[in-house]
Amino acid sequence: MGGGEPGGGERDGGGGARAGDAGQAGGVGPAEVSDLADPGLARWVTDVRGSGGPSYRAAGARVLRAAARQRAAARPRGPELPVVEDLRTAAGLPVRLYRPAPGGRPLTLYLHGGGFVLGDLDSHDGICRRLAQVAGAAVLAVDYRRAPEHPGPAAVADAVSAFTWAWSRRRELGADPATGIGLAGDSAGGALAVLAAVGLRDRGTPASALLLAYPNADMTLSEPSVEAEGHGWGLEADEVRWFVEQWVPDPRRRADPAVSPVHADLTGLPPAIVATAGHDPLRDEGDHLAGLLAAAGAGVRHLRFPGLVHGFLGLGELSPAAASAADSLFEQFGRLLRGQLSPPGRATA
């Protein structure tokens, strides 16, 4: 749920990076990597299982953020684009605009993962570049306030504020006036995208589409996959719990609709693409969220990737299967932003 640095935001999949943890594989045997989609991903998981160092809980946010910044600086930048520009909203929020070509294109905000604690504009720069290129869309990445300094729902307010600012300046940002503005996010950013969509619906300025990659959707962490897939696959169950503790310190608030998407009123939300990974502690809550969105009337395309792990959007350099899955999501989201996607459905990749 780190999800997001690039991906679960935790290790080099994404943004975070674990300070270490050799002993948390929870008894998962090395042979199980044969379940993974390709040898590159199997090597990555094996390396993660053999890594050493303190847990996230022991390291704390400052140390984890410093390690994540180092990893982001060493990561390949991603595709070159005609426009990559750092801006600030009227409220002073840092954002980064990516435009794949001149002329009007659909515009989407991007909310990075990282467990509400990690991640920034640089951690997901490569993901946003690739999203802009493959989707053929302008992307506005948002550097929202993070926990524990700013617990939930502060980041949701930032997402709504950035969307409102972008809406008022959509022409100068390169948005196609014939399309609305979408919301996309991975892991914790997926949660923020849903919660921002709820707030924007209530304000009468709804988002046009949602892309939710392995979203962190239930802050109660009550789904079976938290434990079943939370040991030895790159994102540990205790890391997920620690992230939620930073975002929602009071356990009594973890079913609050303001911070937990599956507990929110999801009626009237835009069409969505939801992606879940087989070896991800957040898998079941992502599945649950997809079902709730569909039941509430949203068109939902739910893509399941059994052989992938949390954070796969950031693992394309290591895994052809992860790269292919990311490109598939981005291409379909581009069509969804343009209103060109066929009727939603459920698929297993």
N, C-alpha and C positions, 0 to 999 in steps of 0.2 A: 504494500500500500504505500509503501514507498512507492511503489508503483511507478513511480515516476521518476525516478531519475533515470533515466529514461525509463523507465518502465517501471518497475516496481520501485523504482527509484532506489534500488538498494545497491546493487553492486554494479558491475559495469554494464549491466543491462540498463542501467539507467542512472540513476543518478545517485545514488546514494552511495553506498559503499559501505560496506560493513567494516566496522573496525576490526572485525574478525570473529571467528567462532568455529573452532574446530570441532567442538564436542556437541553441537546441537543437531546433529543429523537424526536424532530421535530413533536410532536403531534402523534407519533405512539402509538397505544393503546396496552395494555398488552395482549389482546385477540389474537393479531396477532402472538404471539409465537406459536400458534397451527399450524402454517405453517411449523414449524421447524421439522427436521427429527426425533428427539427423545427428551425425557424429560430432559436428561442431557444438551443438547444444549439449550433447552428452559430456564432451570435454569441459565445457564451462561449468556444468553442474558438479562434475568430479572435482574441479579446481576449487569451487566454492566450498564443497564439503571438506576439503583439506586445508582451508585457510585457517589462520590463527589470529588471535587478538581478542580484545574485550567485546562483549555483546553491545548492542545499541544502548541498552538500558544502562550499562556501566560506563560507556563512552560519553553519552550525552550529546545534545544538539550541537554545541560549538565544535567539538572534535569531528563529529560526523560531517558537518557542513564544510569544514576545512578539507577533509579527505575527498568529499564530493567535488569541490572546486578543482582540486588537483586532477581528478579523473576527467572532469569535463575539459580541462585545458589540454589533456593528452589525447582526447578522442578525435577521430577524423571529423572535419567540419561539416561534411555533407555537400549536396549539390550547390553549385554556384547559381545565384539568382540575380536578375537585373536590379532588384531593389531589396535591400535588407537595411532597415532604418530603425534606430532607437528613438523613441518618442516618450512624451509624458502626457497623461490625461490632464484635464482641467483640475482634477483633484491631486495632481502630482504623482500619480501611480506610474511607475515605469512599465512601458510596453514595447514590443518589438514587432515591426511590420515586415512581412515577407510578401513580395509580389512576384509571381512567376513570369509575367509578361506585361507589356503595356496594355492599356485599355481596361474596361470594366470586367471584373471577375466576381464570382460569389465570394463573400467574405465570411470567415469564421473566427471567433475567438478561440484560443487554445489555452487550457488550464493544465499546467504540468502536475505530474504526480510527485511523490516524495513523502507520503505519509503526513501531509499537512505541515511537516517540519523541514524537510529537505527540498532541494530543487530550486531553480531560478531560470532566468532567461537563457543562460549559457548551458545549463544541464540538458535542456531539451532543444537546443538550437538545431542539431542535426535532424531530429524528428520533425520539427516545424518546417525546415527546408524541404524535406522529403514530402511532407503532407502538401505543401504548396505546389511542388512540382507535379506530383502524381494526381492530386485532386484537381489541378488547374484552378486553384482558388487562392485568394489573398488570405493570409493568416495573420492574426494579431495575437501574439503571445502576451500573457498578463503576468507580471511579477507581483502577485498578491501577497498580503501579509501572512506570515507563518506563525504557527504555534511553536513553542509554548508562550512566546511573548504576546501573541495575539490569538487566543483560543477562539474556537468556533462560536458564532458564525461570522467572524470578522472577514475571512477570505470570501465568503459568499457575498457579503456587501461589496467587496472590491470587484468581484466579477460582475455584479449588476451595475455598479458604477462605470466600469470600463465599457460594458456593452452599451449603456446609455450614451456615453461619450462617443463611441464609435458610430452609433446610429446617427447622431447629429452631424457627424463628419464623414459619412460613408462615401460620398463622392470623392473627397480629397484622399481618402484611404484606398481608392481604386475599386470600390465595391460596385458591382453591377446594380443599377437602380431598379432593375426588374426583379431582383431577388432580395430576400431578407438577409439576416445575419445568423449564422449557425453558432453552436457551442460544441466544442470538442474537448476531451480530456482523458487522461489515463490515470487509473488507480484513484488516488485521492482527488486528482483533478476531475475524474469522472463523477465523483460525488458532488464536487462543486458545480459541475456543469448542470446536473439534474436540479440541484437546489437553486441555482441561479435561474434556470428555466421556470421553476415554480414562482419565484419572485417576479420575474419579468411578465409571466402570464397575469399575475395579479395586478401589475402596473398597466396592463393593456399594451405592452410592447413585446409581444412574444418572439422568442427565437424561432428560426425557420426549420432547424434540423438539429439533431444531436448525434455525436459520435462518442461512445462510451467504451473505452478499452479497459478490460478487466477492472471494472469500477469497484471501489470500496463503498458498498451500499448500505451496510447495516452496522451501526456503531455498537450494537449489543454483542456482536461477534458470536452469534448463537447458532450459526450454520455448521453442519458436520465437517465441511472441508477445511475449516480453520485448523482443526487438529489432524484430520486425515491427510491433508496435503501441506501441512505447516512445519514439516521437518525434512530438511535435506534437499529442497528444490529451489533454493535461492532466496526465499522469503520465509522467515521463521514465524511461528505462531506468536512467540513472545515479542518479537519485533512489532507485529501488527498490534498487539495489545498495548505496547509502549506508545506507539504512534497515537492510538485512540486516546490514551490517557493524557497526552499532550493537547490534543484537539478538544477533548471534552473531559476536563479533570473530574467533574462531578459524575459518578456512576449513575446517579438518578436521572441525568439528562441525556443518556445515550440512546433513548428511544424518542427523543424530542424531534418533531418534524423539521425543526430549523437546522438540525445537524445530521440527520440520518435519513437518507433518501427513501428507504423502503417504508418509513413511517410517515412520509409526507403525502399530501393529496396530489396525486399524479394525473388527475383529470385535466384535459385540455392542453396537454403537452404536445410538442411537435413530433413528427416521425423520427425514429431513432434507429441507429445501428449499434448493437451491443455485442461486444466480443468477449469471450471467456476462454481461459486456458485450462487444460486438464489438470496440470500439476501446479495449482495455485490455491493457497488457502482462501482466497476471496472468490473462488469459482462459484460456489453455491449461492452466495449472496448476489453475484452478478446474474446468475440464472433466475433467481427470485425476482430481481429488479426487472429483468426483461419480461417475465410473466405478468408482473404488476402493471407495467406500462401498457402492455397489450390489453389487459383486462380493463384498463382505464380508458381505452379507446385510441391510443396512439398506434400508428403503424410501426411495427417493430421487425427489424431484420436481425435475428439472433444468430451469430456465427460462433460455433464452438470449435476450438483447436485442441484436440485431445493430447497431442504430443508436444505442446508448448508449455512454457512456464510464465509466471508473473513477470511483467516487464519486457515482453518479447519485442515491443516496438523499438527498444534500444539495443537489441541483440543481433541486428541484421548483418553486422560486420563479421559475426562469428557463426551465424547459422543461416544458410539459404532458406530454410523453412520459415524462420522468423521474418526474414526479409520479404519473402513471398506473401506471408500473412499480412504484414504491415501494408504492403503495396495494394493488396486486395481490399483491405479496409479503406485505405485512402481513396482508391479509385471509385469504390462504391459510394463513399461519402461525397465525393465530388459530384456524382450523378444525383445523389439525394439533394444536395444543395441547389441543383439546377431543376429539380422536379422531374428528373428523367429516370429514376429508379423504378423498376418493376414492382408490383405489389410485394409487401414485406412477407417474410417467412422465416423459417428456422432451418439452419443448415449446419452440417458438421464438415469441417475442412479436413 
